[in-house]
Amino acid sequence: MTVSIRFTPPPGARAYRLDTARGAFAVVDSPPADGAEPRGVALLVPGFTGSKEDFHLLHGPLAARGYRTVAVDGRGQNESDGPARDETPYAQEELARDVHAQVAALGTPVHLVGHSLGGQISRAAVLRDASPFRSLTLVASGPAHISESQRQRVELLHDALAAMTMEQVWEAILAMGPPEEVGGPAKGLGGLELRRLRWTNHKPAQLLVTGRQLLVEPDRVAELAAVQLPFHVLSGAYDDTWPVPLLDAMADRLGARRTIVPDAEHSPNLDQPRRTADALADFWDTLPG
């Protein structure tokens, strides 16, 4: 699996190819800030149509708190390669195995952070084997399948991907309205051209398989609660993908720390990065080791 690094990392971080037993993955790796006492390592897993760039604004604040952060493009996401049409490598269990390979390549236990779809992949990785992880934080990632309104958006995208090229789908997305209102792949850091490049870098098979998974994901909270690991459920104050009361109930079932970030929606890591970073570091600081 080849990796081409084209997106510029934030100050103090470096972008490179992380070679693992399951292939290479594009990462952005930010060390603790100069003078900060090293306190641990976090692996950041992005969501549906997302990428490692969704975590760019977290690296600096977490480095200042002493945390090394490694944000990854999953298989078939943005700058990590994968098959364009073969759907087999994108099954949730395969993506969970990729997470384990990434941690093994880093060579240290990590605080695992998964945003949205990335949270459900991270959950699957923990359920497979929790030993490489120091904690699990689910960011705007719910207990089971997505809400009905988001289901309609994912199904529409699925139909478009089945009939059009990635470039054609991008143009159709932009035709729906201003990018910040349309959201999804049209929203994020950087200019519109950078967001277009990120979208067209994604492999269609990855989007098709993971999109279907979001529609059928079962409730595995009871399984996760049985794992001896510290949990954290973090979200914005409003979320249409998994409503906030649903996330509250999930946190209760997990016995998890619960953080609601004010003035943030489905991507608190982008909407309120400083508050999100502080909430992550405050949680990790309470843990042994």
TIFI-343963 format. One record per residue (C-alpha): residue in three letters; x, y, z. Coordinates in Angstrom, 2 decimals. Layout:
N
+------+---------+---------+---------+
| type |    east |   north |      up |
+------+---------+---------+---------+
|  ALA |       X |       Y |       Z |
...
+------+---------+---------+---------+
END
This chain:
289
+------+---------+---------+---------+
| type |    east |   north |      up |
+------+---------+---------+---------+
|  MET |    0.00 |    0.00 |    0.00 |
|  THR |    1.58 |    3.29 |   -1.12 |
|  VAL |    1.21 |    6.65 |    0.57 |
|  SER |    1.68 |   10.11 |   -0.95 |
|  ILE |    2.05 |   12.95 |    1.56 |
|  ARG |    0.75 |   16.24 |    0.11 |
|  PHE |   -1.12 |   17.95 |    2.94 |
|  THR |    0.94 |   20.36 |    5.06 |
|  PRO |    1.08 |   19.43 |    8.77 |
|  PRO |    0.55 |   22.04 |   11.51 |
|  PRO |    3.56 |   23.76 |   13.14 |
|  GLY |    5.74 |   21.41 |   15.16 |
|  ALA |    4.29 |   18.26 |   13.56 |
|  ARG |    5.55 |   16.14 |   10.70 |
|  ALA |    3.72 |   14.14 |    8.06 |
|  TYR |    5.13 |   10.79 |    7.00 |
|  ARG |    4.34 |    7.22 |    6.07 |
|  LEU |    3.85 |    4.92 |    9.05 |
|  ASP |    4.89 |    1.45 |    7.92 |
|  THR |    2.98 |   -1.35 |    9.64 |
|  ALA |    2.47 |   -5.08 |    9.28 |
|  ARG |   -0.72 |   -4.27 |    7.34 |
|  GLY |    0.75 |   -1.68 |    5.00 |
|  ALA |    1.59 |    2.01 |    5.16 |
|  PHE |   -0.65 |    4.76 |    6.49 |
|  ALA |   -0.34 |    8.53 |    6.15 |
|  VAL |    0.00 |   10.18 |    9.56 |
|  VAL |    0.59 |   13.54 |   11.15 |
|  ASP |    2.77 |   13.09 |   14.23 |
|  SER |    3.15 |   15.90 |   16.77 |
|  PRO |    5.58 |   15.50 |   19.72 |
|  PRO |    5.18 |   17.12 |   23.14 |
|  ALA |    6.11 |   20.79 |   23.10 |
|  ASP |    9.60 |   21.83 |   24.15 |
|  GLY |    9.73 |   22.02 |   27.93 |
|  ALA |    6.53 |   20.01 |   28.43 |
|  GLU |    6.77 |   16.84 |   30.48 |
|  PRO |    5.89 |   13.88 |   28.19 |
|  ARG |    2.65 |   12.39 |   29.44 |
|  GLY |    1.58 |    9.89 |   26.81 |
|  VAL |    0.68 |    9.16 |   23.20 |
|  ALA |   -2.71 |    9.44 |   21.52 |
|  LEU |   -3.83 |    7.89 |   18.23 |
|  LEU |   -6.56 |    9.93 |   16.50 |
|  VAL |   -8.92 |    8.10 |   14.11 |
|  PRO |  -11.08 |   10.23 |   11.75 |
|  GLY |  -14.68 |    9.77 |   10.70 |
|  PHE |  -16.71 |    9.15 |    7.54 |
|  THR |  -15.46 |   11.29 |    4.60 |
|  GLY |  -12.90 |   12.73 |    7.05 |
|  SER |   -9.12 |   12.53 |    7.36 |
|  LYS |   -6.21 |   13.15 |    9.69 |
|  GLU |   -6.52 |   16.88 |    8.89 |
|  ASP |   -9.70 |   16.98 |   11.01 |
|  PHE |   -7.39 |   16.89 |   14.05 |
|  HIS |   -4.92 |   19.58 |   12.91 |
|  LEU |   -6.13 |   22.13 |   15.47 |
|  LEU |   -5.72 |   19.69 |   18.38 |
|  HIS |   -2.03 |   18.95 |   17.94 |
|  GLY |   -0.67 |   22.23 |   19.30 |
|  PRO |   -2.79 |   22.43 |   22.48 |
|  LEU |   -2.19 |   18.76 |   23.28 |
|  ALA |    1.56 |   19.13 |   22.66 |
|  ALA |    1.57 |   21.98 |   25.19 |
|  ARG |    0.00 |   19.59 |   27.72 |
|  GLY |    2.76 |   17.01 |   27.11 |
|  TYR |    0.98 |   14.64 |   24.74 |
|  ARG |    2.29 |   13.24 |   21.51 |
|  THR |   -0.57 |   12.97 |   19.02 |
|  VAL |   -0.62 |   10.81 |   15.90 |
|  ALA |   -3.53 |   11.44 |   13.52 |
|  VAL |   -3.99 |    8.82 |   10.81 |
|  ASP |   -5.69 |    8.45 |    7.46 |
|  GLY |   -7.33 |    5.04 |    7.53 |
|  ARG |   -7.12 |    2.61 |    4.65 |
|  GLY |   -8.57 |    4.28 |    1.55 |
|  GLN |   -8.92 |    7.67 |    3.27 |
|  ASN |   -7.26 |   10.73 |    1.72 |
|  GLU |   -3.50 |   10.05 |    1.59 |
|  SER |   -3.58 |    6.38 |    2.66 |
|  ASP |   -3.94 |    4.04 |   -0.27 |
|  GLY |   -6.43 |    1.22 |   -0.70 |
|  PRO |   -8.34 |   -0.51 |   -3.48 |
|  ALA |  -10.80 |    1.66 |   -5.38 |
|  ARG |  -13.40 |   -1.04 |   -6.03 |
|  ASP |  -12.60 |   -4.09 |   -3.89 |
|  GLU |  -14.73 |   -3.68 |   -0.77 |
|  THR |  -13.30 |   -6.54 |    1.31 |
|  PRO |  -10.42 |   -4.59 |    2.97 |
|  TYR |  -12.87 |   -1.99 |    4.32 |
|  ALA |  -14.96 |   -4.29 |    6.50 |
|  GLN |  -15.05 |   -2.98 |   10.07 |
|  GLU |  -13.00 |   -5.90 |   11.42 |
|  GLU |  -10.29 |   -5.20 |    8.84 |
|  LEU |  -10.17 |   -1.51 |    9.77 |
|  ALA |   -9.98 |   -2.49 |   13.45 |
|  ARG |   -7.01 |   -4.70 |   12.63 |
|  ASP |   -5.41 |   -1.70 |   10.92 |
|  VAL |   -5.71 |    0.28 |   14.16 |
|  HIS |   -3.92 |   -2.50 |   16.03 |
|  ALA |   -1.17 |   -2.52 |   13.39 |
|  GLN |   -0.76 |    1.24 |   13.71 |
|  VAL |   -0.38 |    1.01 |   17.49 |
|  ALA |    2.12 |   -1.84 |   17.13 |
|  ALA |    4.16 |    0.27 |   14.70 |
|  LEU |    4.19 |    3.19 |   17.16 |
|  GLY |    5.58 |    0.81 |   19.75 |
|  THR |    3.74 |    2.15 |   22.78 |
|  PRO |    0.30 |    1.91 |   24.41 |
|  VAL |   -1.94 |    4.77 |   23.28 |
|  HIS |   -4.96 |    6.78 |   24.28 |
|  LEU |   -7.33 |    5.94 |   21.43 |
|  VAL |   -9.57 |    8.73 |   20.11 |
|  GLY |  -12.19 |    8.04 |   17.43 |
|  HIS |  -14.39 |   10.67 |   15.81 |
|  SER |  -17.82 |    9.59 |   14.52 |
|  LEU |  -17.25 |    6.53 |   12.27 |
|  GLY |  -13.71 |    6.48 |   13.68 |
|  GLY |  -15.23 |    5.95 |   17.12 |
|  GLN |  -17.02 |    2.83 |   15.98 |
|  ILE |  -13.87 |    1.50 |   14.31 |
|  SER |  -11.98 |    2.28 |   17.52 |
|  ARG |  -14.65 |    0.47 |   19.54 |
|  ALA |  -14.22 |   -2.59 |   17.33 |
|  ALA |  -10.46 |   -2.44 |   17.87 |
|  VAL |  -10.88 |   -2.30 |   21.65 |
|  LEU |  -13.35 |   -5.19 |   21.61 |
|  ARG |  -10.91 |   -7.21 |   19.56 |
|  ASP |   -8.09 |   -6.63 |   22.08 |
|  ALA |   -7.94 |   -3.81 |   24.60 |
|  SER |   -4.39 |   -4.43 |   25.80 |
|  PRO |   -2.61 |   -1.87 |   23.53 |
|  PHE |   -4.84 |    0.98 |   24.72 |
|  ARG |   -4.67 |    3.18 |   27.80 |
|  SER |   -8.12 |    4.68 |   27.26 |
|  LEU |  -10.85 |    5.15 |   24.66 |
|  THR |  -12.48 |    8.49 |   23.84 |
|  LEU |  -15.52 |    8.47 |   21.57 |
|  VAL |  -15.95 |   11.89 |   19.94 |
|  ALA |  -19.47 |   12.46 |   18.56 |
|  SER |  -19.77 |    8.72 |   18.05 |
|  GLY |  -22.89 |    6.93 |   19.15 |
|  PRO |  -23.96 |    3.49 |   20.37 |
|  ALA |  -25.40 |    2.12 |   17.13 |
|  HIS |  -26.54 |    3.27 |   13.68 |
|  ILE |  -26.86 |    6.93 |   12.71 |
|  SER |  -30.02 |    9.04 |   12.94 |
|  GLU |  -32.75 |    8.93 |   10.29 |
|  SER |  -31.86 |   12.34 |    8.85 |
|  GLN |  -28.23 |   11.33 |    8.42 |
|  ARG |  -29.30 |    7.96 |    7.03 |
|  GLN |  -30.96 |    9.79 |    4.14 |
|  ARG |  -27.77 |   11.75 |    3.42 |
|  VAL |  -25.59 |    8.61 |    3.46 |
|  GLU |  -28.03 |    6.73 |    1.22 |
|  LEU |  -28.04 |    9.65 |   -1.22 |
|  LEU |  -24.25 |    9.65 |   -1.27 |
|  HIS |  -24.22 |    5.88 |   -1.79 |
|  ASP |  -26.50 |    6.19 |   -4.81 |
|  ALA |  -24.34 |    8.97 |   -6.24 |
|  LEU |  -21.11 |    6.99 |   -5.82 |
|  ALA |  -22.67 |    4.04 |   -7.62 |
|  ALA |  -23.46 |    6.17 |  -10.68 |
|  MET |  -20.83 |    8.95 |  -10.83 |
|  THR |  -17.11 |    9.57 |  -10.52 |
|  MET |  -15.66 |   11.15 |   -7.39 |
|  GLU |  -15.24 |   14.45 |   -9.27 |
|  GLN |  -18.87 |   14.37 |  -10.41 |
|  VAL |  -20.08 |   13.65 |   -6.89 |
|  TRP |  -18.03 |   16.57 |   -5.59 |
|  GLU |  -19.67 |   18.92 |   -8.07 |
|  ALA |  -23.08 |   17.58 |   -7.05 |
|  ILE |  -22.26 |   18.22 |   -3.38 |
|  LEU |  -21.28 |   21.82 |   -4.10 |
|  ALA |  -24.47 |   22.33 |   -6.11 |
|  MET |  -26.48 |   21.62 |   -2.95 |
|  GLY |  -25.50 |   24.94 |   -1.37 |
|  PRO |  -22.68 |   26.79 |    0.46 |
|  PRO |  -20.05 |   24.31 |    1.72 |
|  GLU |  -20.39 |   25.30 |    5.37 |
|  GLU |  -24.13 |   24.67 |    5.18 |
|  VAL |  -23.91 |   21.45 |    3.18 |
|  GLY |  -21.29 |   20.07 |    5.58 |
|  GLY |  -19.88 |   16.58 |    5.19 |
|  PRO |  -16.85 |   16.47 |    2.88 |
|  ALA |  -17.45 |   20.09 |    1.82 |
|  LYS |  -16.68 |   21.31 |    5.35 |
|  GLY |  -13.29 |   21.34 |    6.99 |
|  LEU |   -9.92 |   23.06 |    7.21 |
|  GLY |   -8.27 |   24.72 |    4.25 |
|  GLY |   -9.70 |   26.19 |    1.10 |
|  LEU |  -12.25 |   24.59 |   -1.18 |
|  GLU |   -9.57 |   23.18 |   -3.48 |
|  LEU |   -7.89 |   21.37 |   -0.59 |
|  ARG |  -11.22 |   19.91 |    0.48 |
|  ARG |  -11.88 |   18.82 |   -3.11 |
|  LEU |   -8.49 |   17.11 |   -3.22 |
|  ARG |   -9.20 |   15.30 |    0.03 |
|  TRP |  -12.56 |   14.11 |   -1.31 |
|  THR |  -11.16 |   12.85 |   -4.61 |
|  ASN |   -8.32 |   11.09 |   -2.76 |
|  HIS |  -10.83 |    8.88 |   -0.97 |
|  LYS |  -11.42 |    5.46 |   -2.48 |
|  PRO |  -15.07 |    4.90 |   -3.51 |
|  ALA |  -15.11 |    1.39 |   -2.02 |
|  GLN |  -14.07 |    2.76 |    1.37 |
|  LEU |  -16.96 |    5.24 |    1.35 |
|  LEU |  -19.48 |    2.65 |    0.16 |
|  VAL |  -18.56 |    0.05 |    2.79 |
|  THR |  -18.19 |    2.39 |    5.75 |
|  GLY |  -21.35 |    4.28 |    4.77 |
|  ARG |  -23.34 |    1.05 |    4.81 |
|  GLN |  -21.80 |    0.17 |    8.17 |
|  LEU |  -23.09 |    3.44 |    9.64 |
|  LEU |  -26.61 |    2.42 |    8.59 |
|  VAL |  -26.53 |   -0.99 |   10.29 |
|  GLU |  -24.08 |   -0.66 |   13.20 |
|  PRO |  -25.47 |   -2.63 |   16.16 |
|  ASP |  -25.51 |   -1.44 |   19.76 |
|  ARG |  -22.33 |   -2.87 |   21.32 |
|  VAL |  -22.25 |   -0.70 |   24.43 |
|  ALA |  -22.82 |   -3.61 |   26.81 |
|  GLU |  -19.86 |   -5.46 |   25.28 |
|  LEU |  -17.69 |   -2.37 |   25.59 |
|  ALA |  -18.74 |   -1.72 |   29.19 |
|  ALA |  -17.40 |   -5.16 |   30.12 |
|  VAL |  -13.89 |   -4.12 |   29.02 |
|  GLN |  -11.58 |   -2.89 |   31.77 |
|  LEU |  -10.60 |    0.41 |   30.20 |
|  PRO |  -11.23 |    4.08 |   31.04 |
|  PHE |  -13.86 |    5.59 |   28.72 |
|  HIS |  -14.67 |    9.16 |   27.74 |
|  VAL |  -17.68 |   10.31 |   25.69 |
|  LEU |  -17.16 |   13.76 |   24.21 |
|  SER |  -19.49 |   15.70 |   21.93 |
|  GLY |  -20.65 |   19.13 |   20.95 |
|  ALA |  -23.74 |   20.67 |   22.49 |
|  TYR |  -25.73 |   19.75 |   19.36 |
|  ASP |  -25.38 |   16.68 |   17.17 |
|  ASP |  -27.76 |   15.51 |   14.46 |
|  THR |  -25.87 |   12.30 |   13.70 |
|  TRP |  -26.31 |   10.91 |   17.22 |
|  PRO |  -28.48 |   13.21 |   19.39 |
|  VAL |  -26.85 |   14.43 |   22.58 |
|  PRO |  -29.33 |   12.63 |   24.93 |
|  LEU |  -28.38 |    9.37 |   23.22 |
|  LEU |  -24.71 |   10.10 |   23.87 |
|  ASP |  -25.52 |   10.97 |   27.50 |
|  ALA |  -27.22 |    7.60 |   27.95 |
|  MET |  -24.31 |    5.79 |   26.33 |
|  ALA |  -21.86 |    7.45 |   28.71 |
|  ASP |  -24.00 |    6.33 |   31.66 |
|  ARG |  -24.03 |    2.76 |   30.39 |
|  LEU |  -20.25 |    2.81 |   29.99 |
|  GLY |  -19.57 |    4.51 |   33.32 |
|  ALA |  -17.63 |    6.98 |   31.18 |
|  ARG |  -16.45 |   10.50 |   31.75 |
|  ARG |  -18.83 |   12.81 |   29.86 |
|  THR |  -17.85 |   16.09 |   28.21 |
|  ILE |  -20.18 |   18.41 |   26.28 |
|  VAL |  -18.27 |   21.13 |   24.43 |
|  PRO |  -20.26 |   24.40 |   24.24 |
|  ASP |  -20.78 |   26.08 |   20.88 |
|  ALA |  -19.82 |   22.94 |   19.00 |
|  GLU |  -21.71 |   20.46 |   16.82 |
|  HIS |  -20.69 |   17.12 |   15.28 |
|  SER |  -17.01 |   18.07 |   15.00 |
|  PRO |  -15.96 |   19.72 |   18.28 |
|  ASN |  -12.34 |   19.08 |   17.22 |
|  LEU |  -12.94 |   21.67 |   14.46 |
|  ASP |  -15.61 |   23.87 |   16.06 |
|  GLN |  -13.92 |   24.33 |   19.46 |
|  PRO |  -10.43 |   22.79 |   19.25 |
|  ARG |   -9.00 |   24.41 |   22.38 |
|  ARG |  -11.87 |   23.29 |   24.59 |
|  THR |  -11.79 |   19.84 |   23.00 |
|  ALA |   -8.05 |   19.48 |   23.52 |
|  ASP |   -8.33 |   20.60 |   27.14 |
|  ALA |  -11.13 |   18.08 |   27.76 |
|  LEU |   -9.02 |   15.27 |   26.29 |
|  ALA |   -5.92 |   16.20 |   28.28 |
|  ASP |   -7.91 |   16.71 |   31.49 |
|  PHE |   -9.26 |   13.15 |   31.11 |
|  TRP |   -5.89 |   11.61 |   30.33 |
|  ASP |   -4.25 |   13.46 |   33.20 |
|  THR |   -6.50 |   11.61 |   35.65 |
|  LEU |   -5.31 |    8.20 |   34.48 |
|  PRO |   -2.38 |    6.24 |   35.99 |
|  GLY |    0.89 |    5.92 |   34.15 |
+------+---------+---------+---------+
END
